[in-house]
Amino acid sequence: MENNELLAQVTAKAKTWLGDGYDEETKAEVRRMLEADDKTELIECFYKDLEFGTGGLRGIMGAGTNRMNIYTVGAATQGLANYLHEAFADLPQISVVVGHDVRNNSRKFAEIVADIFSANGIKVYLFDSFRPTPELSFAIRHLGCQSGVNITASHNPKEYNGYKAYWSDGAQIIAPHDVNIIANVNRIKDVNDIKFQGVKENIEIIGEKMDNDFLAAIKTLSLDPDVIKRHADLKIVYTPIHGTGVKLIPDSLRNYGFTNIIHVPEQDIPDGNFPTVDSPNPENASAMAMAIAKAKEVGADLVVASDPDADRIGCVIRDNNGEYQLINGNQIVMILLNYIMLRNRELGRLKGNEYVVKTIVTTETIKAIAENQNIKMYDCYTGFKWIAAVIRDLEGTARYIGGGEESYGFLAEDFCRDKDSVSAISLMAEICAWAKDRGLDFNKMLQEIYLKNGYSHEEGVSVVRPGKTGAEEIQQMMRNFRANPPKQIAGSPVTLVKDYADLNCTEFPSGKVSKMDFPTTSNVLQYFTEDGTKVSIRPSGTEPKIKFYIEVHDKMADLDDYARCNRDAAAKIVQVKKELGI
């Protein structure tokens, strides 16, 4: 499309936002963009509509169809409400749960969502203030609701907000519901089609009782309460990074029996501007800096964090030199699953129908751990809605005992259907006590996992390409990788290529092609080499970036071989990145 044609389209689209139904503040912002000499902002705000991705609706806050505001939130809610009436036409009363995080405008958006649902005759359970995302998932199931909405942009920068839609099983929405909701949203041609005027009688405020029920359920996940009693005074530094985790995570740790929870006071303050960090993402070392400083001050045994909506977990342990070191999401999932499987076996709870789940971009070492424990492992697409889909498909026939993804998400329970840092952090503290009881520290325990199951080292690289031109560049990069797949990576021949866009799995050198069994296609490419290296490439579903996941493998001769494996892996990953041009 020519630039003049695109500008004409977005201008016409923007002018509709100057009509009746839009507030004066929004109209003023749209007029400013229309009158500006530089039309870049206008184009970015109106060239498309926000779409549901792996994490729902997410975008920068502001006026426009491609921005998070009361009208895009309103249209999404009205579309969801219309679809709920279609899907549950036989129910005398449809009900939903609405929650939100600490971000700017989150409470405002949540109340608007509640008003729109209530105006459509839907019963709304609205949390009295911010809450962790996993509690919303729990509440949907606990209250027997048909859907739910959480206003959150997870760990995105402060300019963002988002809209996560959930179904009756407590999981984020997938096909066919996502497609059907979008179809309903697209039928809303006029802002006046949105029922903004709430019906107070249809809205019930929930809070403390739900908190207590959720915490009680999480307590049942503890696999060794006696070891906690012996190490109740474990020094645990926890930071919510200004987010919702401050509401429940310290309470959950105390509920488990831990008595020495050390806070980072500056970061206990809920604040959508996240003033003490550049980015509120616990996978970034900079976001953990204040917690690490506090750990050094008090000599902490464990450092843990949650992201703003408290679904992701960050974790810091001491390395061989006693220095505090951030571990990655793959290692967090490995440690948690290894413990859950071992303890279930020790307690005699394995009946042969247990299983774990990981996403396709998460380390293959988890598969080795599961195989060594004779436990079934399933692979699924990125995003916890796909882990939840596996749980739903196997409900009643097999027992879920844990699952996670490399992006710092873990779920230990099935009474919630989204990643949960509340339970993950509680269990991580228990594991720390369990290791200490055996004369081990976290680092030594991690090394023993690698020694038994094979060493792996992973690194993620995100190439950011914002805006319309960036989205086009990302798609071109994917086309280039498909048209010109590497024949070898870091000196090892490529033996397998998985293309989830057509579900073809191609073996080399034979060229044999087979179909993969996945519920739908996805724009993901994977290369596997003879020496175990794995490279995954996918555009993000929630952010303007293309992601590369690099995983290399080795064998440890003994525990002393760990340092050598780390050095060799780091060098190999540098080589892989150079070959990929990233």
C-alpha positions in Angstrom: 0.0 0.0 0.0 1.3 3.4 -0.9 1.9 5.9 1.9 -0.6 8.4 0.5 -3.3 5.7 0.4 -2.4 4.5 3.9 -2.5 8.1 5.3 -5.9 8.6 3.6 -7.3 5.5 5.3 -6.0 6.3 8.8 -7.1 9.9 8.5 -10.7 8.8 7.6 -10.6 6.3 10.5 -9.3 8.9 13.0 -12.0 11.4 12.0 -14.7 9.0 13.1 -13.2 9.4 16.6 -14.3 13.1 16.5 -18.0 12.2 16.4 -20.6 11.7 19.1 -19.8 9.1 21.7 -16.2 10.0 22.3 -15.1 12.2 25.2 -13.5 15.6 24.8 -10.1 14.4 26.0 -10.0 11.8 23.3 -11.2 14.2 20.6 -8.5 16.7 21.6 -5.8 14.0 21.3 -7.0 12.9 17.9 -7.2 16.5 16.6 -3.6 17.1 17.7 -2.5 14.0 15.7 -4.5 15.0 12.7 -3.1 18.6 12.7 0.5 17.6 13.3 2.9 17.9 10.3 4.5 14.6 11.1 1.8 11.9 10.6 3.8 9.1 12.1 1.9 9.0 15.4 -1.4 9.2 13.6 -0.5 6.2 11.5 0.8 4.2 14.4 -2.3 4.9 16.4 -4.9 4.1 13.7 -3.3 1.8 11.0 -4.8 -1.3 12.6 -7.0 -2.6 15.4 -5.5 -4.2 18.5 -5.7 -8.0 18.1 -5.7 -10.9 20.5 -2.3 -12.6 20.6 -0.7 -15.1 23.0 -1.5 -12.9 25.9 -4.8 -11.3 24.8 -5.1 -7.6 24.0 -2.0 -5.5 24.7 -0.8 -2.1 23.6 0.5 1.4 24.4 -2.1 3.6 26.1 -3.5 6.5 24.2 -6.2 7.4 21.6 -6.7 5.3 18.5 -7.8 1.9 17.3 -4.2 0.5 17.8 -4.0 1.8 21.4 -5.3 0.8 24.8 -8.1 3.2 25.8 -11.7 3.1 27.1 -13.0 2.6 23.6 -10.8 -0.3 22.5 -11.4 -1.9 25.9 -15.1 -1.1 25.6 -15.4 -2.7 22.1 -13.5 -5.8 23.3 -15.8 -6.1 26.3 -19.0 -5.5 24.3 -17.9 -8.1 21.7 -17.0 -10.6 24.5 -20.4 -9.9 26.2 -22.3 -10.5 22.9 -20.4 -13.8 22.4 -21.1 -14.9 25.9 -24.8 -14.5 25.3 -24.4 -16.7 22.2 -22.2 -19.4 23.8 -24.2 -19.7 27.0 -27.7 -18.9 25.7 -29.3 -21.6 27.8 -27.9 -20.3 31.1 -30.3 -18.2 33.2 -27.4 -16.1 34.5 -24.0 -15.6 32.9 -21.2 -14.5 35.3 -17.7 -13.2 35.0 -14.8 -12.1 37.2 -12.9 -8.8 36.5 -9.5 -8.0 37.9 -6.6 -5.7 37.3 -3.0 -4.9 38.1 -1.3 -1.7 39.4 -0.7 0.0 36.1 -1.9 3.4 35.2 -5.5 3.3 34.1 -5.9 -0.3 35.2 -8.6 0.4 37.8 -10.4 2.7 35.4 -10.4 0.1 32.6 -11.5 -2.6 35.0 -14.5 -0.6 36.2 -15.5 0.2 32.6 -15.3 -3.5 31.8 -17.5 -4.3 34.8 -20.0 -1.6 33.8 -20.3 -2.9 30.3 -20.8 -6.5 31.4 -23.4 -5.4 33.9 -25.2 -3.3 31.3 -25.4 -6.5 29.2 -27.2 -8.4 32.0 -24.1 -10.3 33.1 -23.3 -10.8 36.7 -19.8 -9.3 37.6 -17.5 -10.2 40.4 -15.1 -7.3 40.6 -12.0 -7.4 42.8 -11.9 -4.5 45.3 -8.4 -3.6 44.2 -5.4 -5.0 42.3 -4.7 -8.7 42.5 -2.2 -11.3 41.0 -3.4 -12.6 37.6 -3.5 -16.2 38.8 -6.1 -15.3 41.5 -8.4 -14.2 38.7 -8.0 -17.5 37.0 -8.7 -19.3 40.3 -11.7 -17.2 41.0 -13.4 -18.0 37.7 -13.3 -21.7 38.5 -14.0 -21.2 42.2 -17.2 -19.1 41.5 -18.3 -21.2 38.5 -18.1 -18.3 36.1 -18.2 -18.5 32.3 -15.5 -15.9 31.6 -13.2 -13.3 33.1 -11.1 -10.3 32.2 -7.9 -9.1 33.7 -6.6 -5.6 32.9 -2.8 -6.0 32.8 0.2 -5.7 30.5 2.2 -8.2 32.6 5.9 -7.1 32.5 5.7 -4.7 29.6 7.0 -1.1 30.0 4.9 1.4 31.9 3.4 2.9 28.7 1.5 -0.3 28.0 -1.6 -1.9 29.3 -3.5 -5.0 28.3 -6.7 -7.0 28.4 -6.5 -10.7 29.1 -9.7 -12.6 28.4 -10.5 -16.0 30.1 -12.9 -18.8 29.6 -14.9 -20.9 32.0 -12.0 -23.2 32.7 -9.9 -20.3 34.0 -7.6 -20.3 31.0 -6.9 -17.6 28.5 -9.1 -17.8 25.5 -8.0 -19.9 22.5 -9.8 -21.0 19.2 -12.6 -21.0 18.4 -13.6 -18.5 21.1 -10.9 -16.0 20.3 -11.9 -15.9 16.7 -15.6 -15.7 17.6 -15.0 -12.8 20.0 -13.1 -10.9 17.4 -15.9 -11.5 14.9 -18.3 -10.0 17.5 -16.0 -7.0 18.1 -15.8 -6.4 14.4 -19.5 -6.2 14.2 -19.5 -3.1 16.5 -19.3 -0.3 13.9 -20.3 2.6 16.2 -19.0 3.5 19.6 -22.7 3.9 20.5 -23.1 0.1 20.2 -21.1 -0.2 23.4 -23.2 -0.2 26.6 -21.1 1.9 28.9 -23.8 2.7 31.4 -23.3 0.1 34.2 -26.0 -1.5 36.4 -24.7 -1.5 39.9 -27.0 -4.3 41.1 -25.2 -6.7 38.7 -21.7 -6.0 40.2 -20.5 -7.7 43.4 -17.2 -6.6 45.0 -14.9 -9.5 46.1 -11.6 -9.5 47.9 -10.4 -11.0 51.2 -12.4 -14.2 51.2 -11.2 -15.0 47.7 -7.7 -14.3 48.8 -8.0 -16.7 51.7 -9.5 -19.4 49.6 -6.7 -19.1 47.0 -4.0 -19.1 49.7 -5.5 -22.2 51.3 -5.5 -24.0 47.9 -1.9 -23.1 47.3 -0.9 -24.4 50.8 -2.1 -27.9 49.6 0.8 -27.9 47.1 3.4 -28.2 49.8 5.3 -31.5 49.5 7.4 -31.3 52.6 6.0 -29.2 55.4 8.3 -30.9 58.0 11.4 -29.6 56.2 10.0 -26.1 56.4 9.5 -26.4 60.1 13.2 -27.3 60.4 14.2 -24.3 58.3 11.4 -21.8 59.0 13.9 -19.0 59.5 15.4 -19.3 56.0 16.3 -15.8 54.9 14.1 -15.0 51.9 14.3 -11.7 50.1 11.2 -10.9 48.1 10.3 -8.0 45.8 7.0 -7.5 43.9 8.8 -4.8 41.7 5.9 -2.3 42.5 3.4 -4.9 41.4 0.4 -7.0 42.7 2.5 -9.7 44.3 2.8 -7.7 47.5 -0.8 -8.5 48.0 -0.4 -12.3 48.4 3.1 -13.7 48.1 4.4 -12.7 51.6 1.2 -14.1 53.0 1.6 -17.4 51.1 5.2 -17.7 52.3 4.1 -17.2 55.9 1.2 -19.6 55.3 3.8 -22.2 54.2 5.6 -21.7 57.5 8.4 -19.3 56.6 9.1 -16.6 59.2 12.0 -14.6 57.9 10.7 -12.8 54.8 12.8 -9.7 54.0 11.2 -7.0 51.9 12.7 -4.3 49.6 10.6 -1.5 51.0 10.9 0.9 48.1 9.6 -1.8 45.7 6.7 -2.8 48.0 4.9 0.4 46.9 2.4 -0.4 44.1 3.1 2.1 41.3 2.3 1.8 37.6 5.3 4.0 36.8 7.7 1.4 38.3 10.0 4.2 39.5 13.0 2.1 40.7 13.5 0.1 37.6 13.9 0.7 33.9 11.7 -2.3 33.1 9.6 -4.3 35.7 10.7 -7.6 34.3 12.3 -10.0 36.8 14.2 -11.8 34.1 16.4 -8.7 33.7 19.2 -8.5 36.2 18.7 -4.7 36.5 15.2 -5.2 37.8 16.6 -7.5 40.5 19.4 -5.1 41.5 17.8 -3.7 44.7 16.7 -7.2 45.9 20.3 -8.5 45.3 21.7 -5.5 47.3 19.3 -6.4 50.1 20.3 -10.0 49.9 24.0 -9.1 50.2 23.2 -6.9 53.2 21.4 -9.7 55.1 23.1 -12.8 53.7 19.9 -14.1 52.2 19.5 -17.8 51.3 17.1 -17.1 48.4 16.0 -14.0 46.4 12.7 -14.1 44.6 10.6 -11.7 42.6 7.3 -11.4 40.8 6.5 -9.3 37.8 3.8 -6.5 38.0 0.8 -8.9 37.6 2.5 -11.6 39.7 2.3 -14.5 37.2 6.1 -14.7 36.4 8.8 -15.5 38.9 12.4 -14.3 39.1 15.0 -16.1 41.1 18.5 -15.4 42.3 20.8 -18.0 43.9 24.5 -18.0 45.0 27.0 -19.4 42.5 30.2 -21.4 43.3 31.9 -18.2 44.4 29.1 -17.2 46.7 28.0 -14.4 44.4 24.3 -13.8 43.8 23.4 -14.9 40.3 20.1 -14.6 38.4 19.0 -18.0 37.0 16.9 -18.2 33.8 13.4 -19.3 33.2 14.5 -22.7 31.9 16.4 -23.4 35.1 13.5 -22.3 37.3 11.2 -24.7 35.5 13.8 -27.5 35.7 14.3 -27.0 39.5 10.6 -26.9 40.2 9.6 -29.9 38.1 12.6 -31.9 39.3 11.5 -31.4 42.9 7.9 -32.1 42.3 8.6 -35.3 40.5 11.2 -36.5 43.1 8.9 -35.7 46.0 5.9 -37.3 44.4 7.9 -40.4 44.0 9.3 -40.3 47.5 5.7 -39.9 48.9 4.4 -42.8 46.8 2.0 -40.6 44.9 3.0 -41.6 41.4 0.3 -43.9 39.9 1.6 -44.0 36.3 -0.8 -41.4 34.9 1.1 -38.3 35.9 2.4 -35.8 33.3 4.2 -32.5 32.9 4.0 -29.9 30.2 6.5 -27.5 28.6 6.4 -25.1 25.6 8.3 -26.0 22.4 10.8 -23.2 23.0 11.6 -24.4 26.6 14.7 -26.5 27.2 14.8 -30.1 26.1 16.5 -31.0 29.4 13.1 -31.1 31.0 12.2 -33.9 28.7 15.2 -35.8 29.9 14.2 -35.2 33.6 10.7 -36.5 32.9 12.0 -39.6 31.0 14.4 -40.4 33.9 11.4 -40.3 36.2 9.2 -42.3 33.8 6.7 -39.4 33.6 5.0 -38.4 30.4 5.9 -34.9 29.0 3.9 -32.9 26.5 5.1 -30.1 24.3 2.8 -27.2 23.4 2.9 -23.7 21.9 4.3 -20.7 23.7 1.7 -19.1 26.1 0.1 -20.6 29.1 -3.2 -20.9 27.4 -1.7 -23.9 25.5 -0.5 -25.5 28.7 -4.0 -25.0 30.1 -5.4 -26.6 26.9 -3.4 -29.8 27.5 -4.7 -29.8 31.1 -8.3 -29.5 29.8 -7.8 -32.2 27.3 -6.5 -34.7 29.8 -8.8 -33.7 32.7 -10.2 -36.8 34.4 -7.8 -39.2 32.7 -4.3 -38.1 33.8 -2.9 -36.0 36.7 -1.1 -32.8 36.0 1.8 -32.2 38.3 3.5 -29.2 36.8 4.4 -27.2 33.7 6.3 -24.2 32.6 7.9 -22.1 30.0 11.3 -20.4 29.5 9.7 -17.0 29.9 9.7 -17.3 33.7 6.3 -18.9 34.0 5.3 -21.9 36.1 2.1 -23.6 37.2 2.1 -26.3 39.9 -1.6 -26.6 40.2 -4.7 -27.4 38.2 -7.1 -25.3 40.3 -5.6 -22.3 38.4 -5.1 -22.3 34.7 -2.5 -19.6 34.2 1.1 -19.2 35.3 1.3 -18.5 39.0 4.2 -16.9 40.8 2.4 -17.1 44.2 2.6 -20.9 44.2 5.9 -21.0 42.3 7.7 -18.7 44.8 6.2 -20.7 47.8 7.5 -23.9 46.3 10.8 -22.4 45.4 11.3 -21.4 49.1 10.3 -25.0 50.1 12.9 -26.4 47.7 15.6 -24.1 49.2 14.7 -25.5 52.6 14.7 -29.1 51.2 18.1 -28.6 49.6 19.5 -27.1 52.8 18.2 -30.0 54.8 20.4 -32.2 52.6 23.5 -30.1 52.9 23.1 -28.6 49.5 22.7 -25.1 48.2 20.6 -24.2 45.2 23.6 -24.0 42.8 24.9 -27.5 43.8 21.4 -28.9 43.4 21.2 -27.4 39.9 24.5 -28.9 39.0 23.4 -32.3 40.1 20.3 -32.0 37.8 22.6 -31.3 34.9 25.0 -34.1 35.9 22.1 -36.6 35.9 20.1 -35.4 33.0 22.6 -33.7 30.7 23.9 -30.1 30.6 22.1 -27.4 28.7 22.6 -23.7 28.4 20.0 -21.3 26.9 20.0 -17.8 25.7 17.1 -15.7 24.4 17.6 -12.8 22.0 14.9 -10.4 21.1 15.2 -8.2 18.1 12.8 -5.2 18.5 11.2 -3.7 15.4 8.4 -1.3 16.5 5.5 0.0 14.4 4.1 -0.9 11.0 7.4 -1.0 9.2 8.8 -3.1 12.0 6.0 -5.7 11.7 6.7 -5.9 8.0 10.4 -6.4 8.6 9.8 -9.2 11.1 7.6 -11.0 8.6 10.4 -10.6 6.0 12.9 -12.1 8.4 10.7 -15.1 8.9 10.3 -15.5 5.1 14.1 -15.4 4.7 14.7 -18.1 7.3 12.2 -20.3 5.7 13.6 -19.8 2.2 17.2 -20.1 3.3 17.4 -22.6 6.2 20.9 -23.2 7.6 22.6 -26.4 6.7 24.7 -26.4 9.9 24.8 -24.4 13.1 28.1 -23.9 15.0 29.7 -26.6 13.0 27.0 -29.3 13.6 24.8 -30.4 10.7 21.1 -29.5 10.9 19.2 -32.9 11.2 15.7 -31.7 11.8 13.6 -28.6 10.9 10.2 -28.1 12.4 8.0 -25.5 10.7 4.8 -24.9 12.8 3.3 -22.7 10.1 2.5 -25.8 8.1 3.2 -28.4 10.8 5.9 -30.0 8.6 8.8 -31.8 10.3 11.7 -32.4 7.9 14.6 -34.8 8.6 18.0 -34.3 7.0 19.8 -35.6 5.1 17.0 -37.9 4.0 14.5 -35.1 3.4 11.7 -37.2 4.9 8.7 -35.0 5.9 6.1 -35.9 8.5 3.2 -34.0 10.1 3.3 -32.8 13.7 0.3 -33.2 16.0 -0.6 -29.7 17.2 -4.1 -28.1 17.5 -3.4 -25.3 15.1 -0.5 -23.8 13.1 1.8 -21.1 14.5 4.5 -18.9 13.0 7.5 -20.7 14.6 10.6 -22.2 13.1 12.9 -24.7 14.9 16.3 -26.1 13.8 17.9 -29.1 15.6 21.5 -30.2 15.0 23.4 -33.4 15.4 25.0 -32.3 18.6 21.8 -31.3 20.3 21.8 -27.6 19.6 18.3 -26.2 19.2 17.3 -22.8 17.7 13.7 -21.5 17.8 12.5 -18.4 16.0 9.2 -16.7 16.5 7.6 -13.3 16.3 6.2 -12.2 19.6 2.4 -12.3 19.9 2.3 -9.4 22.4 5.3 -7.1 21.6 6.9 -5.6 18.5 9.8 -8.1 18.4 11.1 -11.3 16.9 12.5 -13.8 19.4 15.4 -16.2 19.0 15.8 -19.1 21.5 19.2 -20.7 21.5 19.9 -23.9 23.4 23.1 -25.9 23.4 23.9 -29.2 25.1 26.9 -30.9 26.6 27.7 -33.8 29.0 29.2 -33.2 32.5 31.9 -35.6 33.5 31.4 -34.7 37.2 30.4 -31.7 39.3 33.8 -30.1 38.7 33.1 -30.1 35.0 30.3 -27.5 35.4 32.5 -24.4 34.9 34.0 -25.9 31.7 30.5 -26.6 30.3 29.5 -23.0 31.0 32.5 -21.6 29.2 32.1 -23.8 26.2 28.4 -23.2 26.0 28.8 -19.4 26.2 31.4 -19.5 23.4 29.1 -21.7 21.3 26.1 -19.4 21.7 28.3 -16.4 20.5 29.0 -18.4 17.4 25.4 -19.3 16.8 24.3 -15.7 17.2 26.9 -14.6 14.7 25.8 -17.2 12.2 22.2 -16.1 12.6 23.1 -12.4 12.2 21.7 -11.4 15.5 
